[in-house]
Amino acid sequence: MKKQMIGQGAGRFTPAERLERARPDTYATEDFPGDKLFLFGTTPVAAGVSSVAMLRSLVFFPISNPGSKPVLKRPVLSGYVARGRDVMLPPAEILGRAS
């Protein structure tokens, strides 16, 4: 995996540098929708589905990671992730586990 990260360029940066490089994109997801529920309106389209999936992967990564803190500390971003979960994922009881 480390070889893949180096090949893609991400492995050439320290964890702190990677986090800093991701910050503008992460915060743009917070700013762009304005008063809309999702990026382009009241229902998620491809870009919204993708952004919710990426943010959820940061928040619910199976090991501790510094990427989850900026999302969890920002009510607009954490609300965006929760709305995405509610609209795009089946209820946890259907999956047989907690979300």
C-alpha positions in Angstrom: 0.0 0.0 0.0 2.8 2.4 0.8 4.3 1.8 -2.7 0.9 2.7 -4.2 0.8 5.9 -2.1 4.3 6.9 -3.2 3.4 6.1 -6.8 0.3 8.3 -6.6 2.2 11.0 -4.9 0.4 11.0 -1.5 3.2 8.9 0.1 5.7 11.7 -0.6 4.1 13.9 2.1 4.0 13.5 5.8 0.6 12.7 7.4 0.4 16.3 8.6 1.1 17.6 5.0 -1.6 15.2 3.5 -4.1 16.5 6.0 -3.3 20.1 5.2 -3.6 19.5 1.5 -7.0 17.9 2.0 -8.4 20.7 4.1 -9.5 23.1 1.3 -11.4 20.3 -0.5 -13.0 19.2 2.7 -14.1 22.7 3.7 -15.3 23.4 0.2 -17.9 20.7 0.7 -19.0 22.6 3.7 -19.2 26.0 1.9 -20.5 25.0 -1.5 -24.1 23.9 -0.8 -25.0 27.1 1.0 -28.6 26.6 2.2 -29.1 23.5 0.1 -29.2 20.0 1.7 -26.7 18.6 -0.7 -24.2 20.0 -3.2 -26.7 20.7 -5.9 -30.1 20.7 -4.2 -32.4 18.7 -2.1 -31.3 15.2 -3.3 -27.7 14.0 -3.8 -26.4 13.5 -7.3 -23.1 11.8 -8.3 -20.9 14.5 -6.8 -22.9 14.5 -3.5 -22.9 10.8 -3.2 -19.1 10.8 -3.8 -18.4 13.5 -1.3 -20.6 11.9 1.4 -18.8 8.6 0.8 -15.4 10.2 1.1 -16.3 12.1 4.3 -17.8 9.0 5.8 -14.6 7.1 5.1 -12.7 9.7 7.0 -15.1 9.6 10.0 -15.7 5.9 10.2 -12.2 4.6 9.3 -11.6 1.5 11.4 -8.4 2.9 13.1 -7.9 6.3 14.6 -7.0 9.0 12.0 -6.5 12.7 12.1 -8.8 13.2 9.1 -11.9 12.5 11.2 -11.5 15.4 13.6 -12.0 18.3 11.1 -15.2 16.7 9.9 -16.6 15.9 13.4 -15.7 19.3 14.8 -17.6 21.2 12.1 -21.4 20.9 12.5 -22.2 21.7 8.9 -19.9 18.9 7.6 -21.0 16.4 10.2 -24.6 17.3 9.4 -23.9 16.8 5.7 -22.5 13.3 6.4 -25.5 12.4 8.6 -28.0 13.6 5.9 -26.2 11.6 3.3 -26.3 8.5 5.5 -30.1 9.0 6.1 -30.8 9.4 2.4 -28.4 7.0 0.8 -27.9 4.1 3.2 -30.4 1.6 4.5 -31.3 1.8 8.2 -28.8 0.0 10.5 -31.3 -2.5 11.6 -31.7 -3.7 8.0 -27.9 -4.2 7.8 -27.9 -5.9 11.2 -25.4 -3.5 12.7 -25.1 0.1 14.0 -24.2 2.8 11.5 
